[in-house]
Amino acid sequence: MSQPPLKIGVLIGSVRTGRFADKISQWFISEIGKRENMEIHVIDLSEPALVDELKLSLDPSGVPDGAPCLAQRIGGLDGYVVITPEYNHGYPASLKLAIDYVYSEWRAKPVGFVSYGGMAGGHRAVEQLRQVFAELHAVTLRDTVSFHMAWEKFDEDGRPHDEAGTSKAAAVLLDQLTWWGLTLREGRATRPYEG
């Protein structure tokens, strides 16, 4: 008996103009696309509707009726992969705002990371994000995909120079995401998470 595909959110955390996240996310989305057991849902924090929603979330009057709802989008998913750069030894403020704006929708779901940056490859950003997601009762995956000196790792068409190595790293992350995604989805269906 086949199971429905896992609904996986790819959360693109950078909102900077000219961001490198576009190359990283296009490559990673193509890796997920190779899997029949995953349904891709891109949540790009630079989408104008999301930018407006997150700006409104800072206003005491709140988000008006009919506005796009990030919490509903996050809540309808089985797991996530966060694509994050490292800025000044941390992750972007836009990503922190989006994570904190949503709350219970993250609970008992797996979160993987694809990071990029200079010499550290975004690892410091990921380690900070692990602490944040732990507080939200999400399960972070051990293995990540990271790109050190990322701008040197891709060609003009957005393909990694080391396609075999990067595809292998993505496969490890996606295998873990599949196991945790299925296990936690079954667990939530059997015993709703009350943490």
C-alpha positions in Angstrom: 0.0 0.0 0.0 1.6 3.2 -1.1 1.7 6.3 1.1 0.8 9.8 0.0 4.0 11.8 -0.8 5.5 13.9 1.9 4.7 17.5 1.6 8.1 19.2 1.9 8.5 22.9 2.3 11.6 24.5 0.9 12.0 27.7 3.0 14.3 30.2 1.3 15.6 32.5 4.1 17.5 35.2 2.3 15.6 38.3 1.0 18.6 40.3 -0.3 18.6 41.6 -3.8 21.0 39.6 -6.0 21.0 36.8 -3.4 22.9 33.6 -4.1 20.0 31.6 -2.6 18.4 31.4 -6.1 21.2 29.2 -7.4 21.2 27.1 -4.3 17.5 26.7 -4.1 17.0 25.9 -7.9 19.7 23.1 -7.6 18.2 21.7 -4.4 14.6 21.8 -5.7 15.8 19.8 -8.7 17.3 17.2 -6.3 14.0 16.8 -4.5 12.2 16.6 -7.9 14.1 13.3 -8.5 12.0 11.7 -5.7 8.5 10.4 -6.2 7.8 10.3 -2.5 8.1 14.1 -2.1 5.8 17.0 -3.0 7.7 20.3 -3.2 6.2 23.5 -1.6 8.5 26.5 -2.1 8.2 29.2 0.6 10.4 32.1 -0.6 10.5 34.8 2.0 11.2 37.4 -0.7 7.7 36.8 -2.2 5.9 40.2 -2.0 2.9 38.7 -0.3 5.0 37.1 2.4 7.1 40.3 2.9 3.8 42.2 3.4 2.5 39.6 5.8 5.6 39.6 7.9 5.7 43.4 8.0 2.1 43.5 9.1 2.9 41.0 11.8 5.0 43.6 13.5 2.0 46.0 13.7 -0.4 45.6 16.7 -3.4 45.7 14.3 -2.3 42.3 12.9 -2.8 40.8 9.5 -6.0 41.7 7.7 -8.6 39.0 6.7 -7.8 37.5 3.3 -4.1 38.0 3.6 -1.8 35.1 2.7 -1.2 33.1 5.8 2.3 31.7 6.4 1.1 29.7 9.4 -1.4 27.8 7.2 1.3 27.1 4.6 3.7 25.8 7.2 1.1 23.9 9.0 0.0 21.9 6.0 3.5 20.4 5.4 5.1 17.3 6.7 8.7 18.6 6.9 11.0 21.4 5.8 14.4 22.2 4.4 15.7 25.6 5.3 18.0 27.2 2.8 20.1 29.8 4.7 23.1 32.0 4.1 25.4 32.9 7.0 25.5 36.7 7.7 28.0 37.8 10.3 28.2 34.4 12.0 24.4 34.0 12.1 21.3 33.6 9.9 19.1 36.3 8.3 16.7 38.4 10.4 14.0 37.7 7.8 14.3 34.0 8.6 14.0 34.6 12.4 10.9 36.7 11.9 9.3 34.1 9.8 10.1 31.2 12.2 8.9 33.1 15.2 5.7 34.3 13.4 4.6 30.7 13.2 4.5 28.6 16.3 2.7 25.3 16.8 2.7 24.5 13.1 6.4 23.5 13.4 5.8 20.9 16.2 6.8 17.3 15.8 8.1 17.8 12.2 11.6 17.4 10.7 13.7 20.3 9.6 16.8 19.9 7.4 19.3 22.6 6.4 21.1 23.6 3.2 23.6 26.4 4.1 26.1 28.5 2.3 28.6 31.2 3.0 32.3 31.9 3.1 34.8 29.6 4.9 32.3 28.2 7.4 29.7 27.3 4.7 26.8 28.5 6.8 27.5 26.0 9.7 27.3 28.7 12.3 23.9 29.8 11.1 22.7 26.2 11.1 23.9 25.6 14.7 21.9 28.7 15.9 18.8 27.5 13.9 19.0 24.1 15.6 18.5 25.8 19.0 15.5 27.8 17.7 13.8 24.8 16.2 14.4 22.7 19.3 12.4 25.3 21.3 9.6 24.9 18.8 9.6 21.1 19.3 10.8 20.4 15.8 13.3 17.7 15.0 16.4 18.9 13.2 18.3 16.5 11.0 21.9 15.7 11.8 23.3 15.8 8.3 23.3 19.0 6.3 24.3 20.2 2.8 26.7 23.1 3.0 28.6 25.2 0.5 31.9 26.8 1.6 32.8 29.8 -0.6 29.5 29.0 -2.4 30.0 31.4 -5.3 33.0 29.3 -6.4 31.0 26.1 -6.3 28.5 26.7 -9.1 28.7 27.4 -12.8 26.9 30.1 -14.7 23.9 27.8 -15.3 23.5 27.2 -11.6 24.9 23.7 -11.6 27.4 22.6 -8.9 30.9 21.9 -10.2 30.9 18.7 -8.1 27.5 17.4 -9.2 28.2 13.8 -7.9 29.4 15.0 -4.5 26.6 17.5 -3.9 23.9 15.1 -5.2 25.2 12.5 -2.7 25.0 15.0 0.2 21.5 16.0 -0.9 20.5 12.3 -1.0 21.7 11.7 2.6 19.7 14.7 3.8 16.6 13.7 1.8 16.8 10.1 3.0 16.8 11.3 6.6 14.0 13.7 5.9 12.0 10.9 4.4 12.4 8.6 7.4 11.6 11.3 10.0 8.9 12.8 7.8 7.0 9.5 7.5 7.7 8.5 11.1 6.5 11.8 12.6 3.5 12.0 10.2 2.4 8.6 11.4 3.0 9.5 15.0 1.0 12.7 14.8 -1.9 10.8 13.2 -1.9 8.2 15.9 -1.1 10.4 18.9 -1.5 14.2 18.4 1.5 16.0 19.7 0.7 18.0 22.8 4.2 19.2 23.8 
